[in-house]
Amino acid sequence: MEIGKKLADCRRAAGLTQQEAANRIHVSRQCLGNWETGQRQPRIGDIIQLCRLYGITLDQLIDTV
């Protein structure tokens, strides 16, 4: 599974819309959407913020990619 799809799955599991998640980590909804669709790759700092927001560890995210 690619990281974008995993991020989208984790966001939905956390009960957040793209807009809500984007607002919480201070990026645009479009930016978050691009990460989730694989059009762009998030920086490691953004991935860490998303893991914290979604309540998962970086290991949990990476182990399933």
C-alpha positions as CSV (number, residue, x, y, z in Angstrom):
1,M,0.0,0.0,0.0
2,E,1.4,3.4,-0.8
3,I,1.7,6.0,1.9
4,G,-0.9,8.3,0.4
5,K,-3.6,5.7,0.6
6,K,-2.6,4.7,4.1
7,L,-2.7,8.4,5.2
8,A,-6.2,8.7,3.7
9,D,-7.4,5.5,5.5
10,C,-6.0,6.8,8.8
11,R,-7.6,10.2,8.4
12,R,-11.0,8.5,7.7
13,A,-10.5,6.2,10.7
14,A,-9.8,9.3,12.8
15,G,-13.2,10.7,11.7
16,L,-11.7,13.8,10.0
17,T,-12.4,15.4,6.6
18,Q,-9.5,16.5,4.5
19,Q,-10.3,20.1,5.4
20,E,-10.3,19.4,9.2
21,A,-7.0,17.5,9.0
22,A,-5.4,20.1,6.8
23,N,-6.5,22.9,9.2
24,R,-5.0,21.1,12.2
25,I,-1.6,20.7,10.6
26,H,-1.7,24.1,8.9
27,V,-1.6,23.1,5.2
28,S,-4.2,23.5,2.5
29,R,-6.9,20.9,1.8
30,Q,-5.5,20.7,-1.7
31,C,-2.0,19.9,-0.4
32,L,-3.3,17.1,1.9
33,G,-5.4,15.8,-1.0
34,N,-2.3,15.7,-3.2
35,W,-0.5,13.7,-0.6
36,E,-3.3,11.2,-0.3
37,T,-3.6,10.7,-4.0
38,G,0.2,10.3,-4.5
39,Q,0.5,13.4,-6.7
40,R,3.0,14.8,-4.1
41,Q,5.0,13.3,-1.3
42,P,4.7,14.8,2.2
43,R,7.9,15.9,4.1
44,I,8.8,13.8,7.1
45,G,7.7,16.6,9.5
46,D,4.3,16.6,7.9
47,I,4.1,12.8,8.2
48,I,5.0,13.1,11.9
49,Q,2.3,15.7,12.5
50,L,-0.3,13.5,10.7
51,C,0.7,10.5,12.7
52,R,0.1,12.5,15.9
53,L,-3.2,13.8,14.6
54,Y,-4.4,10.4,13.6
55,G,-3.2,8.7,16.8
56,I,-0.8,6.3,15.1
57,T,3.0,5.8,15.3
58,L,5.3,6.3,12.4
59,D,6.1,2.6,12.7
60,Q,2.4,1.7,12.2
61,L,2.2,3.9,9.2
62,I,5.4,2.7,7.5
63,D,4.9,-1.0,8.4
64,T,1.8,-1.2,6.3
65,V,3.1,0.7,3.3
